[in-house]
Amino acid sequence: MSAIINILFSFVSSLTGMMLLWAINGCFQSMLWGPIVRMLSSSFPEEWRTRISVGISTSMVGGYLLGWGLSGQILTTASWHWVFRLPGMLVLGYAIIWMLATKKLPLAAENSGNGDGSLSAENRDLKEYNLKQKDEISFWQFIKEKKLWIIALVCACQGIIKDSIGVWGPMYLMETHDIDLSSTTVYILLIPVMNFGGIVLSGWLNKKFNYQHNTAIMAIFGISIITFLGLFIFGKLSVVMGAILLGCCSALMYGANTLLLGVIPMGFAKYNKTSSVAGFFDFSSYMGAGISGYLTGNISELWGWNGAIIMWLIIALSAVGLLYKARINNKDI
């Protein structure tokens, strides 16, 4: 459906039509992450959780490189319509491959045993918990019980920063260093490459903190605060410096994204809530992303790009505070 909408989008010329189609496209794309995380948690043992989340998250880097690089090339040789038609055709082809190649997977609880087909003592207790709670507790009650709304707010903070950089990064470089769009593309492609490093860093940090996910994410946001200060002070010295520091900020948010939207939801496989939790966090992240466009655009207009950087820094500080609160309230995170 997303592929078909992208192709249809290229034939629409009215703003209303574009807004409607893109909203529907966003709706279908938002359905992807929850089932993907659910599938991964069912297909791999628990001790692989971080490695699998890091591995799958690197696909976003490839997507951005293709998205920005391919779109830039298409625009230099053809009309904007093909920026939507060509990716739409590619994704539609892959959708057919996906339908033919995938198979039904067992429930996460069925895959979480001792390796000999029997359930561990912990999972027997959790299975009993699931049976008791199945008809007694709604998902929203589960969110409240596990204090997941706190992590959802952190996801929103991460979404605001990550997508602000993704959307406004090229404009930041163009305006602060007085370069054209063609020159900006060369520098902006550094960011997806650095995002790969941020994703790998998140896995390394999580391991170093003995898989205390909350602590690892706090560390990532803490480092991002220092990086935002660096961008504020040194970002305007040169376009290369600006692109590198902007890339570091983006990379750290991609690292946080990997743990927040991948690793943490997999921890709720024992409750058979992986897809729901992943979807809830993904929704929260995209709510932040939706806010980011308007918020960053207006603040940069009123107070310049330094104002936008200060806003990102304050949001990162807020995320650290929320994570500290979540650490106290939830042993599952």
Secondary structure, DSSP 8 states (H G I E B T S, - for coil): -HHHHHHHHTT--SHHHHHHHHHHHHHHHTTSHHHHHHHHHHHS-GGGHHHHHHHHHHHHHHHHHHHHHHHHHHHHHS-THHHHHHHHHHHHHHHHHHHHH------HHHH-S-SSS---HHHHHHHHHHHHHTTT--HHHHHHHTTHHHHHHHHHHHHHHHHHHHHHHHHHHHHHHT--HHHHHHHHTHHHHHHHHHHHHHHHHHHHTTT-HHHHHHHHHHHHHHHHHHHHHHTTT-HHHHHHHHHHHHHHHHHHHHIIIIIHHHTTGGGT-HHHHHHHHHHHHHHHHHHHHHHHHHHHHHHHHHHHHHHHHHHHHHHHHHHHHHHHH-TT-
